[in-house]
Amino acid sequence: MKVLGISVGAVMLVGLCWAAVGDTQYPVFTAPNFVTNMKLVGPNFAAINADLGKKDFENAKAHLVRTRELLAVTITYWRDRKQDDAIKILRETLTKMDELDTALSSDSIDADAATAIAKQIGAGCARCHGLYREQDPATKAFKFKNGLGQ
């Protein structure tokens, strides 16, 4: 009987903990988090292009891995704000990054093909920036359009 009492108590405790966790939101990916990631994506993507220009494919791939990692997590930001266009662009851009990763993983790397894929990645970034970012003419700082930075 004592064992049954301990088991029921343990189950109830686990149930209460589970209920408390169930109501807890995952950490929110805030606008400052997003901005921090974008400020890191920019130089990493620039490094990819510079590395491709030097045919330094090993470093290009290393920068690509980091760039993709930083960019992929931003989907949380767009999902929380129900921005389906941004999610679509993000997924397309990540797919291009995967294509570039495949190209850079080849035994014989085609530098022109890799550079073309990198340009497509850049076009994806530019599309999203055009829709969701604007530059303050006085300070030259970038900010979100339409109050999305909240």
Backbone bond lengths (Angstrom), bond angles and torsions (degrees), N, CA, C in turn:
res aa  C-N    CA-C-N  psi(-1)  N-CA   C-N-CA  omega(-1)  CA-C   N-CA-C  phi
1 M - - - 1.435 - - 1.533 110.90 -
2 K 1.330 114.95 -38.77 1.455 119.95 179.10 1.528 110.80 -62.51
3 V 1.338 117.81 -41.20 1.454 122.27 178.69 1.520 109.98 -62.64
4 L 1.330 117.74 -41.09 1.455 121.75 179.50 1.531 110.03 -63.35
5 G 1.333 118.00 -39.96 1.460 121.68 178.72 1.519 111.76 -63.88
6 I 1.323 117.08 -40.88 1.461 121.08 177.61 1.517 110.27 -66.73
7 S 1.320 117.14 -42.42 1.469 121.02 -179.40 1.520 111.35 -63.72
8 V 1.343 117.00 -44.93 1.459 120.28 179.26 1.529 109.53 -63.40
9 G 1.321 116.78 -42.24 1.461 120.47 178.52 1.516 111.87 -62.56
10 A 1.326 116.85 -41.64 1.464 120.86 178.90 1.518 110.61 -64.48
11 V 1.325 116.35 -42.86 1.469 119.86 179.28 1.519 110.45 -63.05
12 M 1.327 116.69 -41.57 1.464 119.66 179.41 1.529 111.02 -64.49
13 L 1.333 116.27 -41.26 1.455 120.64 179.24 1.529 110.99 -62.93
14 V 1.323 116.13 -45.46 1.468 120.41 177.72 1.526 109.84 -61.67
15 G 1.310 116.98 -41.54 1.468 121.42 178.93 1.513 112.06 -61.50
16 L 1.327 116.50 -43.34 1.463 120.15 178.41 1.529 111.32 -65.24
17 C 1.315 115.97 -42.08 1.470 119.80 177.54 1.518 110.30 -62.60
18 W 1.323 116.58 -43.69 1.466 121.09 179.84 1.520 110.49 -61.70
19 A 1.315 116.87 -41.86 1.464 120.55 179.39 1.523 110.30 -63.35
20 A 1.319 116.87 -41.56 1.461 120.18 179.02 1.511 111.16 -64.54
21 V 1.321 117.72 -42.44 1.456 122.21 178.38 1.519 110.27 -66.76
22 G 1.310 117.50 -38.16 1.458 121.92 -179.33 1.514 112.75 -60.11
23 D 1.340 117.34 -31.07 1.456 121.28 179.62 1.524 112.56 -84.99
24 T 1.317 116.97 -13.48 1.457 121.43 -177.54 1.521 110.02 -80.64
25 Q 1.318 115.58 131.15 1.462 120.78 177.13 1.523 109.37 -77.74
26 Y 1.316 115.51 150.68 1.459 119.38 171.48 1.523 107.75 -65.19
27 P 1.311 117.52 156.61 1.468 118.04 177.65 1.531 109.91 -54.73
28 V 1.292 115.36 135.59 1.459 121.41 -177.89 1.525 109.12 -80.78
29 F 1.317 115.64 138.12 1.458 121.47 175.48 1.522 105.72 -90.70
30 T 1.316 115.99 99.84 1.455 122.67 -170.98 1.530 112.30 -82.28
31 A 1.322 115.17 170.51 1.462 120.45 175.77 1.529 111.37 -58.34
32 P 1.346 119.68 -43.79 1.471 118.47 176.36 1.542 112.66 -61.56
33 N 1.341 117.59 -36.46 1.466 120.01 175.28 1.518 110.11 -61.15
34 F 1.332 115.22 -45.22 1.453 121.01 -179.18 1.530 110.74 -60.80
35 V 1.318 116.32 -47.35 1.466 121.34 -179.08 1.533 110.30 -61.53
36 T 1.321 116.40 -42.83 1.464 120.12 177.97 1.523 110.49 -58.78
37 N 1.329 116.38 -45.74 1.469 119.44 179.45 1.520 111.25 -62.29
38 M 1.325 117.16 -43.42 1.460 119.95 -178.96 1.528 110.89 -64.72
39 K 1.319 116.85 -36.27 1.473 119.90 178.33 1.529 111.51 -67.82
40 L 1.312 117.11 -22.09 1.463 121.12 175.38 1.522 111.69 -90.17
41 V 1.333 116.69 -33.37 1.469 120.82 178.35 1.524 109.92 -62.76
42 G 1.324 117.08 -44.91 1.465 121.25 -176.23 1.521 113.72 -52.66
43 P 1.326 118.79 -58.20 1.473 119.78 -179.52 1.532 112.91 -64.85
44 N 1.324 116.79 -34.26 1.468 118.91 178.52 1.521 111.03 -66.83
45 F 1.328 116.59 -40.62 1.469 119.29 178.18 1.527 110.45 -68.08
46 A 1.328 116.94 -38.96 1.471 119.90 176.13 1.527 110.05 -60.39
47 A 1.333 116.62 -38.19 1.468 120.81 178.87 1.525 111.16 -65.62
48 I 1.328 116.90 -36.25 1.474 120.00 176.70 1.522 109.29 -58.78
49 N 1.323 115.75 -49.37 1.473 119.98 -178.78 1.525 111.29 -62.52
50 A 1.320 117.09 -41.76 1.470 120.46 178.36 1.529 110.32 -64.18
51 D 1.330 116.84 -43.27 1.467 120.67 179.22 1.525 111.28 -63.47
52 L 1.325 116.77 -40.51 1.473 119.44 178.08 1.527 110.15 -63.00
53 G 1.338 116.31 -39.90 1.460 120.18 178.20 1.518 113.05 -61.45
54 K 1.332 115.99 -31.64 1.466 121.31 179.14 1.533 111.73 -92.28
55 K 1.324 115.61 0.86 1.475 122.08 -175.58 1.539 111.72 58.38
56 D 1.318 114.94 32.09 1.466 121.71 175.63 1.533 106.61 -93.96
57 F 1.324 114.78 77.41 1.455 121.21 -171.88 1.529 113.02 -69.22
58 E 1.311 116.70 -30.76 1.467 119.72 179.45 1.532 110.63 -64.60
59 N 1.328 116.70 -46.80 1.465 119.84 177.95 1.529 111.75 -69.72
60 A 1.333 116.36 -35.19 1.466 119.29 176.80 1.523 109.97 -59.23
61 K 1.315 115.56 -42.76 1.465 119.57 -179.87 1.527 110.41 -66.32
62 A 1.314 118.25 -41.19 1.467 121.01 178.33 1.528 110.90 -61.13
63 H 1.328 116.86 -44.12 1.464 120.19 177.50 1.528 111.21 -66.72
64 L 1.315 116.90 -34.66 1.460 120.73 178.34 1.525 111.02 -64.21
65 V 1.311 116.56 -43.94 1.472 120.45 179.76 1.529 109.77 -58.65
66 R 1.322 116.58 -46.03 1.469 120.38 -179.42 1.525 111.12 -67.21
67 T 1.309 117.62 -41.26 1.464 121.50 -179.97 1.522 110.37 -62.36
68 R 1.329 116.00 -45.40 1.464 119.94 -179.30 1.519 110.76 -63.02
69 E 1.318 116.02 -42.41 1.462 121.41 179.62 1.537 110.49 -59.53
70 L 1.305 116.76 -45.92 1.465 121.25 -179.67 1.525 112.13 -66.85
71 L 1.310 116.49 -38.29 1.459 120.64 -177.39 1.523 112.11 -75.91
72 A 1.317 117.71 -39.92 1.466 121.52 -174.11 1.527 112.53 -59.06
73 V 1.318 117.33 -39.55 1.467 119.27 -176.41 1.522 113.10 -70.60
74 T 1.322 117.77 -13.50 1.465 119.82 179.38 1.523 111.88 -69.98
75 I 1.319 117.83 -10.60 1.465 119.64 178.16 1.521 110.79 -58.14
76 T 1.321 116.85 -32.73 1.465 120.83 177.98 1.526 110.53 -59.55
77 Y 1.312 116.26 -42.22 1.462 120.94 179.46 1.529 110.28 -59.53
78 W 1.321 116.25 -47.59 1.464 120.59 -177.42 1.525 112.04 -70.50
79 R 1.319 117.41 -36.74 1.471 120.18 177.58 1.517 111.21 -64.32
80 D 1.321 116.48 -43.33 1.469 120.20 179.92 1.519 111.58 -60.61
81 R 1.312 117.13 -27.14 1.463 121.88 -178.06 1.528 112.38 -102.94
82 K 1.331 115.47 5.38 1.475 122.60 176.71 1.535 112.20 53.55
83 Q 1.338 115.52 46.00 1.464 122.21 -179.65 1.532 108.87 -100.70
84 D 1.325 115.71 82.42 1.466 120.85 -175.38 1.528 112.88 -62.28
85 D 1.334 117.39 -34.55 1.471 119.70 178.02 1.529 110.40 -62.31
86 A 1.321 116.24 -43.71 1.469 120.26 179.94 1.528 110.73 -64.98
87 I 1.321 116.15 -39.83 1.470 120.18 178.99 1.522 110.13 -63.23
88 K 1.319 116.56 -42.11 1.472 120.78 179.55 1.538 110.09 -62.78
89 I 1.322 116.59 -47.37 1.464 120.71 179.61 1.528 109.91 -62.48
90 L 1.318 116.45 -42.71 1.462 120.62 179.83 1.525 110.81 -60.35
91 R 1.318 116.75 -46.50 1.469 119.87 -179.72 1.527 111.40 -63.46
92 E 1.324 116.53 -41.52 1.470 119.73 178.60 1.531 110.55 -63.44
93 T 1.316 116.42 -41.03 1.461 120.88 -179.61 1.530 110.86 -67.21
94 L 1.324 116.84 -40.71 1.464 120.43 177.01 1.529 111.14 -64.60
95 T 1.331 116.72 -36.31 1.471 120.53 176.45 1.525 110.21 -62.85
96 K 1.334 116.79 -40.92 1.466 120.76 177.10 1.527 110.24 -65.19
97 M 1.317 116.97 -37.08 1.464 119.66 176.45 1.525 110.75 -63.77
98 D 1.316 116.61 -38.34 1.467 120.05 176.34 1.526 110.75 -64.94
99 E 1.332 116.27 -38.44 1.465 120.00 177.07 1.533 110.53 -63.61
100 L 1.330 116.07 -41.13 1.465 119.62 178.31 1.528 110.23 -65.62
101 D 1.311 116.62 -39.17 1.466 120.30 177.06 1.524 110.49 -60.03
102 T 1.320 116.52 -43.17 1.470 120.95 177.78 1.527 110.20 -62.51
103 A 1.324 116.35 -44.41 1.469 120.22 179.89 1.525 111.06 -62.37
104 L 1.333 116.35 -39.15 1.466 120.12 -179.02 1.530 112.66 -78.36
105 S 1.313 116.53 -10.65 1.472 121.35 178.72 1.519 112.31 -95.03
106 S 1.307 116.60 -2.63 1.465 122.13 -178.04 1.530 110.65 -70.43
107 D 1.317 115.86 153.30 1.467 120.25 176.15 1.523 111.21 -65.05
108 S 1.335 115.59 -37.13 1.465 119.50 177.86 1.529 107.02 -123.76
109 I 1.319 115.39 105.69 1.459 121.70 -173.17 1.521 110.25 -84.36
110 D 1.313 115.01 128.90 1.458 122.46 176.30 1.534 106.90 -91.00
111 A 1.324 116.74 102.71 1.464 121.90 -175.41 1.522 111.72 -60.55
112 D 1.329 117.40 -39.21 1.465 119.99 -179.51 1.524 111.25 -66.30
113 A 1.329 117.10 -41.27 1.470 120.83 178.50 1.525 110.28 -65.39
114 A 1.335 117.17 -42.37 1.465 121.30 179.06 1.530 110.41 -62.37
115 T 1.321 116.85 -42.46 1.462 120.86 178.92 1.525 110.94 -64.84
116 A 1.331 116.93 -38.24 1.470 120.66 177.95 1.528 110.75 -63.81
117 I 1.306 116.91 -40.70 1.466 120.04 178.27 1.529 109.74 -65.92
118 A 1.325 117.35 -41.17 1.469 121.16 178.21 1.531 110.47 -60.47
119 K 1.320 117.16 -37.03 1.468 120.35 177.14 1.525 110.60 -65.37
120 Q 1.326 117.38 -36.57 1.467 120.84 177.30 1.530 110.45 -66.57
121 I 1.322 116.29 -37.33 1.468 120.31 175.99 1.528 109.18 -62.63
122 G 1.321 116.21 -46.81 1.460 120.90 178.30 1.520 112.44 -59.32
123 A 1.332 116.39 -37.00 1.473 120.69 177.92 1.524 110.53 -65.19
124 G 1.327 116.53 -37.70 1.466 120.09 176.91 1.519 111.07 -63.90
125 C 1.305 115.87 -42.86 1.471 120.42 177.43 1.532 109.81 -61.41
126 A 1.316 116.76 -45.24 1.464 121.32 -178.69 1.528 111.23 -63.13
127 R 1.334 117.00 -38.54 1.476 120.23 178.00 1.523 110.78 -60.83
128 C 1.314 116.19 -47.29 1.462 120.20 -179.26 1.529 110.56 -65.30
129 H 1.326 116.84 -43.50 1.460 120.62 178.62 1.523 110.66 -60.35
130 G 1.322 116.86 -39.96 1.459 120.96 179.53 1.519 112.78 -63.27
131 L 1.317 116.50 -33.72 1.463 120.67 -179.70 1.521 114.06 -83.91
132 Y 1.319 116.84 -33.97 1.460 119.18 -166.86 1.524 115.78 -122.85
133 R 1.316 117.63 4.33 1.460 119.44 -176.27 1.525 109.28 -136.40
134 E 1.316 115.55 145.36 1.460 120.34 175.00 1.519 108.92 -140.60
135 Q 1.328 114.60 156.10 1.459 120.27 -177.94 1.523 109.98 -107.50
136 D 1.307 115.01 132.23 1.452 120.48 175.55 1.526 107.81 -70.93
137 P 1.342 118.18 121.77 1.467 119.73 -175.96 1.532 113.75 -62.83
138 A 1.313 117.35 -29.72 1.465 120.07 -177.84 1.528 111.92 -81.03
139 T 1.330 116.37 -50.51 1.469 119.64 -174.71 1.527 112.92 -91.45
140 K 1.322 116.55 -16.31 1.480 123.07 -176.27 1.537 112.33 68.26
141 A 1.320 116.87 6.64 1.466 120.58 177.58 1.530 109.08 -77.20
142 F 1.312 115.69 148.75 1.455 120.71 177.55 1.518 109.83 -94.08
143 K 1.326 115.06 147.97 1.463 120.53 176.23 1.528 108.41 -145.95
144 F 1.314 115.00 167.21 1.464 121.03 178.58 1.523 109.55 -74.30
145 K 1.322 115.30 145.81 1.457 121.03 172.60 1.527 109.14 -83.27
146 N 1.307 115.31 155.44 1.471 122.98 170.02 1.519 114.29 55.12
147 G 1.303 118.24 36.21 1.458 120.74 175.74 1.513 116.08 66.63
148 L 1.326 118.04 18.07 1.467 120.20 -178.75 1.518 112.60 -73.40
149 G 1.306 118.42 -9.83 1.455 121.08 -177.92 1.510 114.17 -84.69
150 Q 1.326 116.29 22.56 1.465 118.85 -178.95 1.493 111.36 -113.41
